[in-house]
Structure formats: structure tokens, C-alpha cells
Amino acid sequence: MSKKFWRHLATLAAAVLLGFGGIATTSAAAPVAAAETSVAINAKAALAIDEASGKVLYAKNADTPLPIASMTKMISIYLVLQAIKNGDLKWTDTLTPDSGIYKISQDTSLSNVPLRADGKYTVKELYQASLIYSANAAMMLLGNGVAGTQVKFVDMMRDQLKKWRINDATIVNATGLTNNALTADRYPGTGENDQNTMTAKDLAQVAQHLLKDFPEVLDTTSIPTMTFRAGTSDATRMDSFDWMLKGLISARTELPVDGLKTGTTDAAGDCFTGTVKKDGHRIITVVMHANGSKTTRRFDETTKLMSYALNNWKQMTVLKKGQAIKGATDFTVPKGNTTSLKAAADKTITLWVPKSTTAQDITIATKKTAIVGKKNELEAPVKKGTTVAGLTITVKGDTLGYVNGGKTETASVKLAHGTAKANFFVLLFRGIGDFFSNLF
């Protein structure tokens, strides 16, 4: 039997047990890890980042492309929300499946809500089915609503990834299914066994863009159960495959998870891109092909990963706006109306750092700009806000960098005031004064 069959069976069993109150949500998942210097995530690849800055908090094989299954739908849903924002699609618009999409919707071995060949479905209900129940035919139908055809929609997905500078992804369909599950609408030139692949870093960036541009997606990804076509003969209960949501089998009170997307195929294994907001900070985690025998394995590994990131990192202010920087604070302007100017850091920088980090572990390297002469001299005139030095901040022992490829944080040293060039007579009398002062 297929992996999808067993996954649906496990979901049903979990729902039944929860209905009878037979599972305590505080003990079903792996215990929250205590603060430690490292953690072993039992998966082919894993990543944790700070959502706001993209700071990498944990990485394992994060640059290795792997099958992503239905985590693909984060890209597809981004394009749907973008079309709605741009006015190209409305929540109340209705869509009717073509024969290929209808046939896929009837395949009970796949995640689906059943669609009627002549049915009309609102964008809103298809969107909810795609996110909560990972409904493949519903996602394909939305793709048609956005682009007209599956091929054009895949082209849009590829273009969007390029805009995000994600260049090592392979996208062949809108859902994450292996191509052999598609009876129609297969992308030209792709093979029967082709599937979507990305790296953990790629997926984290997709999730980051989705949350930044459309935070309302969490209103839907946080729903543990919903009925598709409620009140009709087609009513289908949709239990979220994200078992870390409140009230479900892998939920933890210490980790208020509210999204994002699971994924499962034979090649991808059990995958999950998750997100949690705690103490005012949101982190994103990616677990690809979780290992182990438990049906909760991807959530067990995600629990370990989220707990590690939250327990072993802290935010630390390493630079304050207006801070004087050694060797780049006092500047002279021999030919200026004002001959002495001060400079300071142009912004406050707060970084995620390992919890053991102290001020002694922070290095601020200074590189003066080309306008600065010997002995910190400047040529008049010079404007307020002129950058006189660049700063590079590094943290001892932290080599993880940022998900977008950056390794360090930077800032600038800028002049607090400027000065015009002194006129001829001021310079003349200043020169005479200097001459006589040097005689004595």
C-alpha cells in the first residue's frame, strides 16, 4: 500500500483518539530539549532561521537539493495570494476543474478533496483545502485560475524563485507530486519520475517571503480541522497534516506552532516546514526526510530543532546608533569652517548569537573610506551624514551566517555634522596664527 494510505490512516487514528481525549498533547511529542551546544536532527537535511533577519540558527545539509513534495505548495500559494492582492483573482471567483484535474481529485491515494466534473468552487475554499488538507487537485485548479494552464503556472513559479535569487531549484509541477501521479498537464520535457527539488535553505527563504508578504496565510495554516463543502453531500472533513497545531497529537504548549506546510512522497519522505512565534520572535524550521519509525518523526525532529533554536540562542545588541568607534570618531578638516568633526555608528544592530556569547566575543572591524586621508583628515567641504568608515561585525564561533548567503552584519560610521570650506581670509589668518605659534 502507498505511503499516502498509511499517512491518512495515521491521521484518522490520531483524530479518533483526540476525539475521545485519549492523548495528552504535552507528552505525545519528543520532550523539549534543554539548553545545549548542539543537537542531532535525525533527517537528511534540516535548517532553523530567524524569520525577520534570516539568521541561520542550525544547519544540516542545508545546501543539498532534495525532493520537497507538498512543501511546494508554499510557492504556489504565494502566487495565488499575489494574484488576489493584484486584483487578478478574487476570493469569491469560482473555478471548474478540467478533465485531468477532475480525475486527479478522485484519486484517494493522494491528498485530495473530491471535485465534481461540473462543479464550481470558490478560490477561498480551494485555498483552504490546499493549505489545510494539502489537496492536490484543488491546488492545480487554483494554478489554472492564476495562470490559465499548469504549464504557465509552473513557469510563474520558476520565475518567482529567480526573483528571490533561488537558482538551484527544480520545479516541474504545482503540487509536489511525482510526475507519474499526473495523468495530464505534465510539464513538457519532464520525465515520468521527475519531481520538485529544493534545498532546506531554499525552502526557508520561500517561507520567509510568504510570511513577510502575506502574514495572513497563518490564519489558515493554524486551523487544525475544517469541513470542505460543509452542509452538502460532498462535505469532507479536513484534518490538518500539521500535527503540531494546538490540540493535535504533536502539539506542545511550549511551542505554539501556527504553520506552515508538510510534504510526503516516497522519495521525499516525511518533511515539514514549520514556524513558531515565541517571546516576540518568529523562527522558521525545515526538516527534510525525517528518519525513524514513528509516524510523528517529522514533528519530533521539528520539536527538537525549534527547542534548540529557542533555548540556545539569544538576541544581543552589539552596536548602538551614535556609538563612538575607536579610531573612527574624531576627524579633522584643516580647510573647513569647522576644523574638528565627530562621527558615530549610523544604526543599532541586534544579532542572534549563541547564549554563551559575551561582549568579548564581538569583533567590530573598521575600514575607512577613500575620502579619509592620513591622520583622519577630511577635505572640505564635507556634508553631514558622510560615510567615513564601514563596520563589519562578527561573532566568535558563529560560522552559520544568513540564509541569503551573507556571513556578517555591516554598518557605517557617519559624520554627525558637516562643514563648508573656509574662505580665503579665514585660511590666511589661520595660516599666520599657525606660523607664529610654531615659532614659540
N, C-alpha and C positions, 0 to 999 in steps of 0.2 A: 504494500500500500504506500501511497505517496506521503512525503513529509507534511504536505498541507493537511492531509487527512488526520494525521496524529496531532498536529497543532490545533486543529479545530476541536478534536476530541478532548485535548487537554484544557482548552479554553472552556468548553462546555462543563467539564468536571469541576473546574475552578469556580465557575458561576453557580453551579448547583450547591457546592459546599458553602460558598459565601452566602447563598440564599438561606441556608439553614444555620448560619452563624457558626459553622464548624471550624473556621480558620481564624486565628488571631493575626491581624495584619502586622503586629510588631515582632512576630517571631518567624514568619514564613520565609523571609529572605535571609541572606547571609548577614551576620552581625556587622554593625558599623565598625569600621577599622579604627583602632586607636591611633593617635599620632605616631607616625614612624617615618623613617627617612626614605623608604622605598616601598613599593607594593608590586606584587606579581599578579598581573592580569592574565587569566587563562583564556587567551583568544589569539587569533592570528595577528590582529592589529588593534590598537587602542589609542585614544587621544583624549585629553581633557584640556579645555581652554577657558579663559575668562571671556565672557561674551562681549563685554564692552571694548576691551583693548586687543583681544586676540592673543594675549599672552598664553604660551603653552605651559601647562602645569604638569603634564605627564605625556609621554610619547613612547609607543612601542610599534615598530614597523610602520610608522605613520606616513611614510612616503611610498609605500608599496601598493600599487593598484590591485584591487581585489573586487570580486563581484559584490554589488551593493543591493540587489533585489529591490524590494519596495521602498527602501530609503530614497530611491529615485524620485518618488512622488513629491519630495520636498521641492525639487526643481520645477516639476510640473505645476504644483500648487502655487508656487511663486508666480509663474506666468499667468495663471488664472486670476490671482489677486491683482496682478499688474493690469490685466485687461479690464477688470472691474474698475480699478482706480482711474484708468484712462477713458472710461465710458464706452469701451468696445463690447462690453458684456455686462448684463445686469443680473442680480440675484434671482429675479423673477422670470428671466428668459427661460423658455422651455426648449429642450433638445430631444430628438428622436434617434434611437440607435439605427445604424445601417445593419445589413445582414451579418457582417463579420463581428461587429461589436455585440449584437444580439446573441450570436452563437457562443461567444466567449462568456457572456453573462450567465449562460445556462450550464457552464462547466463547474460542477460542485467540487472538483478537486482544487480549484483556485479560490482565492478570497474574492467574493462577489456578493452583490445583491442582485436578485433576478430582475431582468428588464424585459418588458414586452416589446415585441417587434414593432407594434404600432403605438407604443406608449410615449407619453410626453412627460419629461422630467425636468424639474426646475434646476437651475445652476446651483442653488443653495443645497438642495437635497443630494445632488451628485457630489458636491464638495464635501458635505458631511460624511457621506458613505466612503469617499476616497480616503479621508483622513482617519476616521474612527475605525472603519472596518477594512481599510486597505482594499476597497473594491476596485478590481482592475478594469472591468468593463466601464464602470462609472468614470474612472479617470480617463480612459480613452475617449469617451463621449465628451467629456469636458475639453480634451485636447482638440477635438473636431470643432467644438464651439469657439475656441480661441483662434485656431489657425485654418480650419476648413477641412484638413486631412491630417492623418497621422504623420505622413512624411513631412509636411510643412511644420507640424508641431515639433517633431524631433529636430528639425533644422533650427527652430526657435530656441530649443533647449541648448543645442550646441553653441549657438550664437551668444546666449546669455552667459554660459560658462566662460566663453572667451572674454566677454566684457568684465568678468570677475578675475581675469587672468588665470583661469584654471585651464591648463592646456594639455594635461595628461589624462583626461577622462575619455572614456569610450561610451557613447550613448547611441543605442540602436532602437530603443522604444520608450514610450511614455510611462511605463509602469514598473519596469524592473524584472518582468518575466523573462525567462529564457526564450529565445525566438521560437523554439519548437512548440511553445504553448499558443503561439499566434496562428490562427487559421487564416487570417487575412491581414492586410495592412503592414506586412513586413517591409522594413526599410530596404530600398533597392541596394543590391550589392552586399548585403549581410547574409551570413550563413545561418543554418538551422540551429546551431548550438551557440550562436553569439549571444552575448548578454552585456548589460551595462557594468562598467568597472570604473572605480574611482579610488583615490587614496583616503585614508582617515582624515588627513589634512584638508582634502578637497571637500569632504562631507561637512566638516566643522565650519568651513567657510560658507558653504551653502546655507547651513543652519543659521549662521551669524547674519547673513544678508536677509534671510527670511524673517528673523526675529527683529532686526533693525527696521526694515522697511514695512513689515506687516505684522506688528506685535499682536494684532487681533487674532492671528492664527491660533494662539494659545487658548482662546475662548472655546475653540472646537477640539483641539488636541487634548484638552484637560477633561473632556466628557468621558466617563467610564462606560456608559451604555446609553443607547438611543434606539428608537424604533424607526426603521425606514418605511415610509408609506403607512404610517400609523393610521388605523381605522379603516384600512382597505384589505381586500383579500390577498394583497401582495405584501402585507406587513411582515417585516423581517427584523428580528432583534439583532442589534449590532453591539456586541461586547468588544470594547477596545482591546487590541492586542498589546497595548502598553500596560502591562500588569503592575507597574509601579505607581499608577494613579491611585488616589485616595480610595480606599475601600476594596481594592483588588489584591490579589494574592501576594504580590511582591512589594506592596506599599510599605513605607517606613515613615513614621511620624517625624523623624529627624531629617527626612529628605522629601520635601513637598514637591515632587516631580509634577510638571504640568505639560509635558510633551517630550519628544516630537514624533518620531516615526520609527517603526520597526521594519524589518525586512527578513524574508526567509525564502531561500531556494536550496536545492540540493547542493549547488556549488558555493553559494554564499554562506550557507549555514545559518545560524541564528544571529542576527545583527540588531543593533539598536543605537540610534542617535537620540540621546536624551538631554533634557535640560532641567535645571532646578535653580530656584532663586531662594537664597537664604542670607540673612543679615545684610540685606540690601544689595547683594551681589548675585549675578546670574552666571552660572557656568554651563558649558556645553560639553557633553561627553560622547564619544563614538566607540562602540565595541563591534568589531567585525569578526564573524565566525567564532563565536564563543564556544569553548570546549567544555567537556564534562557530560555526565549522563542525565542531569536534572533537566526537566522541561523549563525551569526558571533560570537556566545558566546565563543567558544574556543579561538578565536583570540582577543576578547575583554578582556578576562581574562589574556591572554598572554601579551597583551599590558600593562595592569596594573602591571603584575608581572615583566616584563622587565624594565618598567619605575621605579618601586620601587627599583629594584636592582641597577640600574644605578644612581638613584638620592639620594639614602640613604646610599651608601657605598662608601668608598674611599680606595686607596692604601696608606699605611703608612710604611715607613722604621722604624722598631722597633729595629734593631740591625745592626751594621756596621762591616764588616770584619776588624779585627785589633783593635776593641774596647776593652778597658780595662774594666774588670768586677770586681766590688767591692768584695773584699775578695778572688779573684782568679786571681790576676795579678802578684804578687811578690812571688817567691818561692826560698827557699834556698837549696843548695846542699852541705852539710858540707864536704863531702869527694870527691867533684868534683874539676877538674882543675879550673873551674869557679864556684864560690860558690853562685852566685845570678843569677837567670834566670827570665825572664818575659814571661807572657802568655797573649793571647788575643783571642777574638772570631774568629772562623775559617771561617765565611761566613757572608754575608749580608742577612738579612731577611726582605722582604717587604710583608706585610699582607694586606688582605682586612679587613677593620674594619668599624664599624658604623661611619658615618660622624662626629658625635659629639665627637669621641674619641680624647683624648689628651695624651701627654706623661705620665701623672699621672695615666692613666688607664692601662698602660702596666706594667705587673709584670714579672721580669726575675728571676726565681728560679735557684739556683746553687746547684749542687750535685757533690762533689769532688770524684774522682775515688780512687780505693783501693791503688794505688801506692803513694798517698799523705799521709804523716804522720802528726803528730801533728805540729802545727805552720807552716804549709805549707812546710814541709821538704820533699825532694826527695832523693832517694838512687841513687848514681852514679854507673855505667854510665847511662846516660839518653839521648835519641835521640831527635833531633829537630822534632817538629810536634807531640810529645807525647801528648795524651789527658789527661789533668789533672782535667777536670771538665766537666760535662754535664749541658746544659742550657735548661730550659723549659719556653717558653714564652706564657703567657696567656693575654687575653684582657678582661677587666672588662665588665661584662654584656653580653658577647658573648658566648652562650652555643650551637651554631649550629654545630660547628666542621667542619669536612670534609666528602665528600661523600663516601670516602673509609673507614670511621669509625673512623679516628683519631680525637682527640679533641684538641690537642695542637701542636704548632710548636716547634721543638727542634734544638739545635746547640751544638757545643762543644767549650771548651777553650783548646787551644793547645800551647805548648811551641814554642816561636819564635826561640830559639836556643837550642842546646844540649851541653852536656859536657862529657868528658871522666872522669874516676876515677883518682884522683891524685895518683902519685906514693908514695912509702914508705917515701922517704926523704922529699917530699913536705908536707906530712901529719905530719911527725916528727917535722919539723921546725915550721909548723903551730901550732902544739900542744905546743911546747916550747914557742912560742910567746904568745899563749893564757894563758899559766901558769903565765908568768911574768906580763902580762897585768892585770891579776886578783889580783896580789899582791899589786898593786898601785891604 
